[in-house]
Every structure is written in structure tokens, then in C-alpha cells.
Amino acid sequence: MKRIFSVIVALAATFSFVAASAQNSSVNEPDSLVLRHLSIDEVGVAVRQPKQHYGLKSQPISSSVIGGELLKSERVLSIKDLSAIVPNFYQPDYGSKMTSSIYVRGFGARIDQPIIGLTVDGVPYLNKNTYDFDMLDVARVELLRGPQSTLYGRNTMGGQMNVYTLSPMNYQGVRAQAEYSSGNTLRAKASYYGRTLGGKLGISVGGYYNRTDGFFDNAYDGSNVDWGESSGGRLRIVGDLGSGWEIDNSASFSYNNEGGYAYALYDVERDVVGDVNYNDPSGYMRYTFSDGLVISHAGEKVNFSATTSYQFMHDRMRMDNDLTPASLFTLEQEQHEHAFTEDIVLRSNDKSRRYQWLVGAYGFYKKIDMSAPVTILENGIKDLVLGNMPDMLKNMLQFDRDEFVIASNFDLPTYGLALYHESSLKAGERWRFTAGLRLDYEASKMNYDNYSAIGYKMPPLISDFRTVEVPFKGEEKMDYFELLPKFAVNYTTGIGDLYATVTRGYKAGGFNTQIFSDILQNKVKSALMNNAMGRPSTGGESSSYDEASVTTYDPEYSWNYELGGHLQFADKRVNVDFAAFWIECRDQQLTVFPEGLTTGRMMSNAGKSRSRGVEVSASWDVFKLTNLSHLRLMANYGYTHAEFEEFNDGVNDYSGNYLPYAPKHTVSLGASYNMWIGGSLLDEIVLSASWQGAGDIYWNEANTLKQDFYSLLNASVELRKGDFSLSLWGRNLTNTDYYTFYFKSMNNNFFNYGKPARLGVTLSFAM
């Protein structure tokens, strides 16, 4: 502990010296003391919104904006920390940055395509494996709920999240932070922002490092389960070229390495969740690199924006798939992905005209090379391969080794093209009508090359080892053309805007790579039986998992009907946003685990669903004595009633049941009090507290298991003096027990534990 705090003090002293010697290192305003304590989003982000004619408060969209001060007080370190802070948004912490399952208004996805889109400084993230990233100097987060497919395209059926980082054109200085907390967790970050050449060029550079021992132990060997470390950095260059032209290039990289999952076996008969207990090593590693170039021009009548990006991801997951001390089977999945995007937008810029328009063209290409070998271990051979064979064969068969590998290799290229348009027309002083349409085409392909082989003998009938080989190669293609309309009407009152919208959304289809291990297992089993009985063995017999309909799944579609408003009262000190929605979803993509002793899972277009609900966000600046002393209260609530209209898996009919994994209620209450001291030892004290809750969450389609509504209490005390601040904080102060995930595999049930109470101290420097 003493060593950690020595590091914190040393880092603070170092950056204090750097800041004292830096030139042009303060915000260009006369009262730097006041600006020093403003939230980042007030001084550090010029929000570039090429797809919006009006501010979010005037848009026919249910939206939440989280500024820098709230991100700091609520310790939003990644987007999953926004759960419950934003109504009807829930991203549970599954214990791995790979598993970025997000649920909005009752809908979500555990694997493959996400339910919301994500951009960082205008650059789209195409793979949800990269959604859970460490935030570095994020100044503002916007979440637009409801389908945003007309302007943003694929995989925005639940909404669109836009993340904006600190800009060197709006903020100059040095920032540093060091933190120590429960779980032997250390976080450190530093960045510099500056402008040169008469203010025409801004440059920022920053980096971070995090590590933790985690909070859960593996009962099998006493090791840490959820340990982890991550690091990364960003270089951003913004240039004012004159005559309305600007360039903005941001390059970032990250590295993540972490342990396994806190999955514990659930005893259904005793209703008891045991300890985390598995024998094979598990973990997740990821490298990412992203570069985005935005070229924009603000003309007298037309604005132009072109966003070009390249993204690279290399990740590897190792997992004890049976999650027990038995040696059944393991998975190692490794991916290399390259992605390119181009988005060109033209929109009108004459605010005096009643008619506003926007046109755009978008294209992307991405390619994933994946290998996902499953290793069937000694107990797995007995249970998975020999399990359903006749007893005579099981007793006679002997194998040349204690394990065998099911090799799976995939080449997955995808590309898409789109044209989109939106028109907005004012009618009189209060009405505004909006209509938009997107023409979206997408094509994808899966080349698969799978192989398995095992040697066996059957004394005395077969005394020498024979090798059974099972290849499984092929290609699947799919493409689709989508029309994605949007209709909206705004009515402006003296206290804000009311709106109504009708929008269509869709989530892209894909390929079930995770079911191939089951396909190969069935083929190996069939080949062994055929060979042992003297019949041809190559390829084995057909199984229920051989058909193309199992290895592919189609897009998911929805229509969203919504009424809402953005209102302000009491000289804009009270802000209220509300919405009521009705969603009809067709061809719903559902994650299915095949019955029995199987190793894979797959996505299937198995359901029709309906979701109805409301969401309300309110904030109240109770008083504001000076620019620095004030009290703010905040409240957010979301209610979702999402149920199956039709869903029959061939065994059970789940019509009328609640959709699993999405909470019915999300709620948060918060208070923040800035108290100006102005003394020789202390400038300001900031007291913050919040209460967040979520539930009920049903864990299965049968609705027989659920997480009851649970809540977490958080609080912090921040002491500010000059360029420094010291924060003492706590999360889940009541040490609430709850679960973030449930699944069933190989007839076993598992729960994932939520994190316990945590305490920490953070030392920050900003000049």
C-alpha cells in the first residue's frame, strides 16, 4: 500500500513540474481558476454533428447526454458503466471486455451483431468485441434511443451512441491522474493538449495503464479469476485550414489482457450458487488500432463532411468451456479483423430557410480471419463422443490419445453500401415535419475449413489403431437490400419540444461459427460408428446440425412508434425528457443452446416480439449561488414490458413470456453539491451520491429463473485545491449480492457474480 501511494505522489509531483514549465497551457479565458473546475464538456469538446440540423433538445429523438462532470462523479470508465444511469440502457459486466452484450428497450444480443451503433469522434466501431474500451479524456457521451438506421445504418435498431473526446482546439494543458482501489487495482493516465502556429493547429497525446487482481478466486487452485491489465494511447491532430475547412485525425491503440469469467455452477434442486471452480486456464487478450480522418467544410449554404477510418483488431479467447473441474473440453478462439469505412455527408447550412436537407453516402468493408479450435479432453471423449453409442461399442473402443482437436477456420468478408437522405420542413412557427430514407445493401460470405481426426482400435476385432478423419469444408453467402424509412413531427411550445416518430430498424444477419464444433462432434461420432461396423466413414452420417439454415441467420427487423418531449422550466434550471414507445420486432435473433451434451451455441431467427415502455430523465439545478457553488439533483427511470408474441422452439411454446436478459426497470437517483470554500488550504468540496437499480431480469425463455430488482449505492467526496483534486469514493457501498448473467450448457446451469463493494482514492491534476 505504501509503495502504491508513493507512486501516486511521485506522478502528481512530476506532472506538476511539467505543467509549471509548459507554455500556453491554460484555457484561453480570463478567469482560469473558474474554468479549471468546469466540466470537460463545457470547455473541451466542439461537438461535430454532421447528421443533425438541430441540437438534441430539438430533435424528435429520445436521447441522453452525459457530460464530463457526471462521467467523473459516476466513475464511467467504459460504456458499460452507463447502465441504469441512462434509462432503458443495460450493459451487464460479464467479466470480459470481449462480451459487450447491450440491451436497450428490452432487446439485445449476447453474441454477434450489437443492438446499438457506436462512434468515437465520428469514427464507427464495427465489431462489438471492441465496444468495451477504457475511456481516456472522454468529454461527452450521447445515447440516441430507438432505431437510428436511416442515418446510421446497420445494427442501430436499439439506438446510436456517440462518444466525444477532449479536443486540443478547445482545451490546452496537462492532465494526469493516479488511483488505487479495492482488488489491488491501480489506474494511471496522463495527457497533453496544445496549440501552435497561431492557434491553427492543435495536438494532443495521452496514454493510460490499468491493472487489477480482481475480486473472485478460483476454488480449484486458489488463483485470481478476473485479474487484468490494459494500456493504450491516443494521438489527435486538428487543423484549421482556413476558408471554413478543417481536418481532424485521431489515432488510438489499446492492449488488454485479462483472466477468465466468474461463472459459478448453480444447483437447481438446492437453489444454491457455488464457487467459481474450473481446472483449465481461461482468459482474453486484445490488441486494437484505429485511425479516423475527418475532413469538413462549413460553407455559407452547405456543410460538407467526409469521415474515413481504418480499424484493426487482434483478439484471442481461451476458455474452459465446461467451467467445472472435469476435463471435458476447451475453446481457443483467435481473430484478426481489418475494417475500412467511408461516410460522406452534405447538408444545408442556411438556418433562415424553412426547408433543411441532408444527403449522405456510406460504405464499409471488413474481413475477419478466425480460428476456433475446440479440444475434446479425456472426460469429454467419454461423455460427448461415446455418450450415445451402444454399450458394446463404448466398452470396446480405445483411442490413441486422451484428447483430440476439432479444428475450425473461418474467412468472413463483409461489405456494405448505402445512400441516405433526410428532409425537414417547418410549417408555421411551431410545426416541423421530418422524413428520411436509407437504401442499404450488405453482402457477406463465410468460407469454412473444419477438420478433425482420431485414432481408435477395438480389440480383439481391430487390434491396430485406425484413423478416422472428418473434413468439413464449404462456403455460405448471403446478401440483402433494405429500405429504412423515418417519419417524425415536432411541435414547439414555450417550454420545449414535443415529438412523434415512426422508424424502422434492422440488425444484420450473420453466420453461426460457434455451432461448428457440434457439427464436427456429430460427424466424428457417426464416422466412428460406421467405421467400426465396416461402413464408409468419411464425413460421417448427416446430423441435425448439417444444414445451411443452422450455419446462417437472417436480419432482424423492427418498427418503433414513439411519443416524447424535451421540456425546460424555471429559467432552464429544470430539464425533463420523456418518451413512450411501442416496438414490433420480427425475425428476432435469439441465442439458442442445443439440448443435451453439446459444446456450441447459435443464433436463430426464432421469434416475434413486442416491447412497450416509458423513459423519463430529469435534472434540477436547485440553487446556484455563484459560478462554482451549486446543488444539482438528477433522476432517470426506464420501464420496459418486452414479451414474445411468438416463440416455439419445437419443444416449448414461450409466447407471452418476458424476453430474457433485459431488465424491466432501470432507475437512478443522484445528487451533486459543489461547495465553494475559497480558503488557503482548500478551494472547493464536491459531494456526490447516487443510487442505481435494475430488474427484474428473467434468465430464460421459460421465465423460471430471474434476478430480482437490485440496487447499488455509490458516493464520493472530492477536495479541490488549485490544479489538484483528491477524491475518496465508494461503489456498491451496501455490498449488494446480485448476478449479471446466467446460461445453461451441457445440462449445467451457471451464474456470473456481480462485483462486491469497492473503495478507492483518486489524485488528479489538470492545468
N, C-alpha and C positions, 0 to 999 in steps of 0.2 A: 504493500500500500504506500509506504513512504517513497519508494522508488517511482511509482506512478505519479504521485503528486509533485515530486521533484521534476519529472519530465514536463508536467503541466506548467509549472512555474518557469522552467527554462524556456519553453516555447513562447510563453507570454512575454518574457523579457526580450527574447530575440526579435519578435515581431514589433515590440515597442521600439526597439532601436532602429529597425528597418523603416518603420513609419515615420519616426522622427527625422530621419535623413532623406525621406522620399520627397521629391519635388512634385508640385501640382497634385497633391494627394488628398484634397478635400473637395467636397461637392461645391460647385460654383454658385454659392448663395451667401449673402452677407452674414447670416447667423448660423455658423457651422455647428454651434452647440445644439441648437434646436434640431437641425437636420440630422445630426448624428443619431438621434433617438427616434427618428421617424421610421416606420416600417419600410422594408426594402422596396415594396411595390410602389411606394409613394415617390421615391426618388430614383429608382434603379432600373425601371423597365419601360421601354417605349413599346407598347403592345402593338405589334403589326398584325392587322386583321384584314387580309386582302379579300376575304369572303364575306365581309359584313359591311353594310352601308350605315348601320346604326349601332350604338352601344348595346350591350346585352340587356340593359334595363328597358330598351325599346324594341327588343326582338321578340317575336312570337315563339319563344323557347323557354322551357323550364331549365334554369341554369343556376349554378352556384359558383361564386368566385371566392377563392381563399387567398388572401394576401399574405405578405411576408411575416407580419406580426403574429397572425393566427397560426401560420405554419410553424413558427418558432415556439409559441406557447404550448401548442398541442403536440410538439415534437413529431412533426410529419417528416420522417426521414425517407420514406418511399411512399408510393401512391396507395399501398395497402393501409397506411395509417390514416387515410381519409375515411375509412369505414365508419359509418354511423354519424360522423361529423357532417357528411353530405347525405341528405335524405334519400332513402331507397338506393344507396350505393353500399355494396358489401364486398370486400375482398379479404377473405379469411387468410390468416397466416398459417400456411400448411407446413412451414418449417424449411422451405426450399425456395430459392429465387427462381427456380425453373417453373414451379407450379403457381402460375399467376391467374388463378380462376377468379373471375369477376362476375358479380350478379347485380343487375340493375332492373328494378321494377319486376322482380320475380324470375327473370330469365338470365341464363348464363351458360358457361361451358367449362367443364372440367378438363377437357383435352382439346387440342387442335385450335379451331378458329375462335378468336375472342368475341365478346359481345359489344365492346366499345373500341373505337379507334383512339390512337394516341399519337400526338405530335409533341416534339420538344423544339422550341424556337422555330416552328413551322415545318420541321422535318418529320415525316411519318415513320412510325415504327411498325414493321410488317409482321413481326413474329412475337407472339405473346410471351415466349420464353425470355424476351428482353424487357418486358414491362416492369418487372420488379428491379429497379435500379436505385443506387444510392444518390440522393439529391445533393447537388453542390450549388449553393447560392441560387436556389430557386426563389424567384420573386413573386410569382403569381401562378395559380392553377385555376383553370376554368373547366367545369364539367357541364356539358350540354346534354340534358337527358332527353330520351325519346329518339327515334330514328333520325339520323343526320346523313342518310345515304345520298340525298340529292346533291349536296355539296361535297361530302367527304367520301362517299363511295362505300366499298365493301367493308363488312364487319363493323358497321356503326349502327347496328339495329337497336342497341341499348343506349347509344349516345356517343359523344366525342369528348375526349379530354385533351386540353391544350396546356402545355407546361411552358412557362417563360422564365428564362434565367436572367441574372443581372447583366445589364448592358454597359460596356465601357464608355458609351456615348452619354450616358445619364448619371453614372456614378464613377468617381475616381478615388482610389485609396487602396489601403491594405486591409485585409480581413483575415483573422485567424481564430481558431477555436480548438480547445482540447477538453476532453471529457472522460470521466471514469464513472462506471456504474456497476450494478449488480451483475453477477455472472462473469466477473473479472473482464468486463467489457471496456475497451478503450477506443475512442474515436478522436481523430485529429484531422484538421483541414486548414488550408491556407490559400489565399488568392491575392492577386494584384490587379488593379484596374487603372489604366492611364490613357491619356490623350496626347497626341503630338501633332506637329505640322499645323499649328494654328487651330487646333481643335477639329481638323478634318479627318483624323484617323484615330480610332480607339482600339486598344489592345488589352485583352485580359488573359491571364493564365492562372490556373488553380489546380490543386490536387488534394486528395484525401487518402486516409488509411484507417481501416476499422478492423477490430478483431474481438472475438469473444470466446469464452469457454462454453457458453450455452447454459441451459437450465435443466437439462434432463440427462440422466445416466442410463446406460445400457446394463440391465441386470445380468446379462450373460457374462460380461468381463469387467464391468465397472467403468468402462470408458465413457467419455463425453459423447453424447449423440449429436446435439445441434451446435457444435463448435463451428466457427467460421472466421474467415478473414476476407477482406475486399479492399481494393485500391483502384484509383483511377484519376483522370485529369481531363481538363478541357482547355483548349486554346481558341479564343474567339477574336476575330479581326473585323471591325466595322469601319467602312469608309464612306465619307460624304464626298461624292464625285462632282457635286455642283449641278446646277440646272435641274434639280429635282431627282437626280439619280443617286442611288445608294447601293452598296454591296455589304453583305453580312455573311461571313464564313465562320462556321463553328465546327471544330474537330474535337472529338472526345473519344476516350478509350476507357475500358474498365476491365478489371480482373476480379473473379470471385472464386473462392474455394471454400467448401463447407461440408459438414458431416451429413448424416442421414436424417431420417424422419423420426419424430417422436410418436410412432404408431404403436399402440398397445392393444393386446388381444382382449376382446370383450367376451365374457362368459354370459351367454344369453340366459341360461337356466338360473344362475345366481344373481344376474343383473349386476355384475362386478367387472370393472375395467382393471386389468392387471398392470404390471410394469412393462416398460419397453424392454424387449428381450429377444434379440436375434443374433445369429452367430457369424454371418458373413459381412464383410466391410461394405459400407454404403456411403455415398457422398455425391456432390455435384460440383463441377468446375465449369467456368465460363469465361471466355475472352470476347470482348466486343470492341468494334471500332466503327465510328460513324463520322461522316463528313457531309455537311449540308451547306450549300451556297444559295443565298437568296439575293437576287438582283431585282431592284424595284425602282419605279419611277412614278412620281406624283406630278401629273400634268394638270393643266387648267380644267380640262373636262374629262380626262380618262386617267385612271391609275393602272399601272402595269406591274405585275409581279411574276417572277419565274423562280421556282424552288427546285434545285437539282440536288439529289442526295445519293450517297453510296453507303451501304452498311455491310459489315462483316460480323459473323458470329461463329465461334467455335465452342461447342459445349460438350460435356461428357457426364453422363449419369451412371453411377454404379448403385445397384440396389439388391439387397436380399429380398427377393420378391415374395417369399412366403412369410417373412417377418416373424419367424419362430426359430428356436434353437435347432430345429431339424434341418438337415442338409437336403433340401428339395430342389430349388432352382434359383439362379441369379440372373440378372439382366445388366448388360453394359451397353448403353446407347450413346453413340457419338455422332455429332452433326457438324457439318461445315456449310454455312449459308452465305451467299453473296446476293445482295439486293440493290437494285437501282430504281429510282423514281424521278419523275419529272411532272411538275404541276405548273401550268401557265394560266394566269387569271387576268382578265381585263374587266374593269368595272367603271361605271360612271362616277364622276367626281364633281358634279355641279349640284350643290346642295339646294340651290334655289328652284330646281325643277321638281315637279311632282312625280315624274317618272324616273326611276332608277333601275339600272340593269347590271347584270353580271354574266359573263361567259367564261368558260374555262375548258381546258383540255388536260387530261391526266393519263399517264402511262406508267406501268411498272413491270419489272422483270425480276424474278428471284429464283434461285436454284439451290436446292438442299441436297447434299450428299450425306446419306445416313447409313450407318451400320448399327445393327441392334442384335448382337448375338445373345441367345439365351442358353445358359449352361444348365443342363439337367444333371443334378447330383445323385449320389447313391440312393438316398431315400426317394428322390424324385423318379428314378427309374422304376422302383418298385411300385410307387403309388400312381404315377402318371402314365407310364408306358405299359406296365404289366397289369395295372389295376383291373381292367375289364376283360382280360384274357381268360380263357378257360383254365381251371386249376391245373390241369395236366401240363399245359404249356408253361405256365408260370413256374411249376416245380422243376421242369427240365431245362429251361433256358438259362444259359450262363453267358456273361458278357466279358469282352476282352479288357474292359476298364470300368472304373467306378463312376464315370461321368461321360457325357457326350454333349457336343455343342450343336445347337441349331443356328446356323449362320444366316443372317438376314441382311441384305444390302439393297439400298433403295436410291434411285436417282429421281428427284422430284422437281422438275422445272414448272414454273407458273408465270404467266404474263397476263396483263390486262390493259385495256384501252377504254377511255371514257370521254364523252363530251357532255357538258352540263351548262344549264342556263337558269337564271332566276330573274324575275321582273317584279318590281314593287311600284305600286301606283297609289298616290294619295288622292282621296276623294273628299273634298272639303277640308276643314281644319282638323277633323278628328279621326276620320277613317283612313286606313291604309290596307290595301289588298296585295298579297304576295302569291306568286305561283312559280313553280320551278319544275324542271325535268332533267333527269340524267339518263343517258344512254350508256350502258355499261356492258362491256364484253370481257369475259375471262375464259382462259383455256389453261388446262393443267394436264400433266402426264405423270404416270408412275411406272418406271422401269424397275422391276424387282428381280433379284437373283438370290434365291434361297437354297440352302443345301444342308443336308445332314447325313451322317453315316455312323454306323455302329457295327462292331463285330460280335458274333454270337456263335455258340455251339449248343448241341442238345445231346449230351452223352446218354445212352450209347448210340443213338441213331445218327448223330452228327458229331464226330469226335474232334474234328478240326474246326478252327474258327472261320466263319464265313462273314463277309462284309456286306451289309445291306446299305445301299446308297439311295438317297431320296433327293433328287433335284426338283426345284420348283421355280421356274423362270417364266417371265411374261411381261406384258405391258397393258396398262389400262389408261384410257384417255377420257376426258370429259371437258365440255365447254358449255357455256350458257350466255344468253343475251338478256339483259334486264332493263326494264323501264321503271324508273324510280321517281314518281311524282311527289310534289309537295304543294299544299294549298293552305293559306293562312290569312287571317284578317286581324288587324289591330284596331282598337278603339282607344283614343287618348282622352283621359279625364284630367281634371285639375290636380289629381293626386297620383297620377301614373297611368300605365297602360294595361288594358285588358286584351286578351287574345284568344283565338280558337285556331286549331291546326288539324289537318289531316295529312299524314305522311306514311309512306311505305318504306319498309326497310328489309334488308336481307343480309344473311350471313353465308359466306361462301361454302361450297361443298368441299370435299377432300377425300383422302384415302386412309383406310384403316390399317396402318402399318403394324399396329400392336396386336392384331389378330393373327398375324402370320406364324407366330410360334405355335399357336393351337393347330393351325392348318398342317404344319410340318409334324407336330406330335402325332396327329391322326394318321398322317401318311406313313410315318415310321412304324407305328403300331400295326397298321394294315400290311405294310411290306414285310414285317417280321412274321406275322401270321401266315401270309401267303407263301413266303419262302420256306418256312418250316413245314408247310403242308405240300411243298413241291410245286406250287403255282408260281407264275411270273411275279416278281417282287418290285420291279422298277416302278416308282411312282405311287405304289400302294393303291388301295381302293378309294373311290370317291367318298368324301365325308361331307357333313352338313356345312363345312366352312370353306368349300372349294369354289363356290360360285362368285362371279364378279360382283353381284349385289352385296356381298359381305365385305369385299375389299374397297368399295367406294360408298360414298354417301352424298346426297344431293344438297343444294342450298336450302336454307330455312328462310321463311318469309313472314312478314307481319304487317298489319295495318294499325296505326296508332291514331286514336282520336283524343283530343286534349283541349281543355279549357283552363285558362290560368290568368295570372296578372302579376305586375310588378308595381307596388304601391309605396309611396313615401308620405310621412306625416310629420308634424311638429318640426317644421323647418328642416326637413330631411334627416332629423335625428332618429326617426323610427322608419325602418325599412321592412317591408313584408313582401315575400314572394310566395305564391301558392299555385298549385296545379291539381287538376283532377284528370285522370287518364283512363282509357279503355283500350286494351290491346288484344287483337285477334292474331294468333300465331298458327301457321300451317307448316306441315312437313318439318316439325320440330326435331332438332338434332338432340338425341338422348344417348348418354353413355350407357352401354349395356355390358354387363359381365356375364358371359355364358355360364349356365348352370354346371355344377359338378366340379371335378378337379381339373380346372383349366388355368392357364397361365396368362391369357391375354384379355383385352377388352376392346370394344369397338364402338364407333358412333353409328347410330341408326336413325333414319327419318321415321320415327315410330309414333309421333303424337300430334294432336291438335290441342291447343291450349288457349286459355283466356285469362287475362290479368286486368284487374281493376284496382284503382287505388288513388291516394291523395298524397301530396307532399307540401310542407309548409316550412319556410325559413323566415326568421325574424331577428332583427338586431335593434338595440335601443341604446343610444348614447344618452345615459341618464343625466349626466351633467358633464360639463367641460369647462372647468374654471379657468384654465389657461391652455396654451397650445400643448402643454405637457401633462397636465393633471386631468384625468377623466375616468369615468366609470362606464363600461360597456357590458351589456347583457346580451346573450345570444341563445337562440333556441332553434332546433331543427327536428322535424318529425316526418317520417315516411311510413305509410301503410300500404301494403300490397296484398291483395287477395288473388293469388295465381293458382289455377287448378287445371287439371286435364279435362278437356271436353271429350277427347277420345284417346285411349291408350290401352291396347290389349297386346301383351307380349306373347300371346299364344297359349299361355297358361292361366294368367290372371287378367281381369279387367279392372283398370285403375281409374276409369272415368269418374270424375267428381272429386278425386283426391288432390291434395295440395302438391304443387311442384316441389321436388326436394332441393335442399341446399340453399335456398334463398329465404331470408328472414321475412316474416310477416310485418314486423315492426323494426324500424331503426329510429333512434332518438338520441339527441344530445342537448345538454344544457351547459352553458358556460358563462363565466364572469371574469372580467379582467379590470383591475383597478391600478391605474398609474398614479402614484402619489409623489408629487414633486417635493423634494427636501431642500435642495439648494445649499447644503452645508459644505464645510471644508472637507469632510470625510466621505460624504455621500450626496450625489445629485438627485437620485430617484430610486424609488422602490416600486416594483411591479408585482402585484399579486394576481395569480391566475388559478382558476379551478374549473374543472369540467367533469360532467357525468355523462357516460355514453352507454347505450344499451342496444341489444339486438335480440330478436327471437319472436315467436317460436320458429325453429328451423327443423323441418322434417328431413330425416336422413334417408328415407327410402320411398319408393313409389307407393308402397302399401300403407305408408304413414303409421307404421307400428313403432317406429323409434323417432325421437325428436330431442333437440336441445331446447329446454325451456328458456324463456326470456332471461337474459343475464345482463348485468351492468358492471361497468368499471369506473372507478373514481380516480381522477388524476389531479395533481396540484403542483404548483411551482412558486418559488419566491426568487425574484431576480433583483440584485443590487447593482446599481449603475453608478459609475464614477468616471467622468471624462471619457476616454476611449475604451474603458474596460467595463465588463459586466461579469458578475458571478451569479450563477443560477443553481439553486438546490431544488430538485424535482423528484416526483414520485409517480409511478404508473401502476394501475391496479392496486391502489393502496389498501383495499379491503381483502386482497388476496383471494379473489373470487375464483372458484373452480369452474371451468367450462371446457367444452370441446369445440374444435374448429373444423373437424372433418370426420366422416365415417365412410367406410366402404367394406364390401364383402368380397373375399377372394378365397378360392379353394374351400368353400363352405365354412370359412372362418370369418369372424367379424372383428373389425379394428376401429379404434377411435384415435384421434390425434389431440393431444393435450394443448390447451391454451397456455400462454406464458403466465407465470406467477407474478407476485408483487416485485417491483424493481425500484431502486433508489439510485440517484446519481447526482453528480456535481459537474457543472459546465463552466469553463472560463472562456470568455470571448473577448476579442479585440477588434475594433472597427474604427478606421480613421478615414 
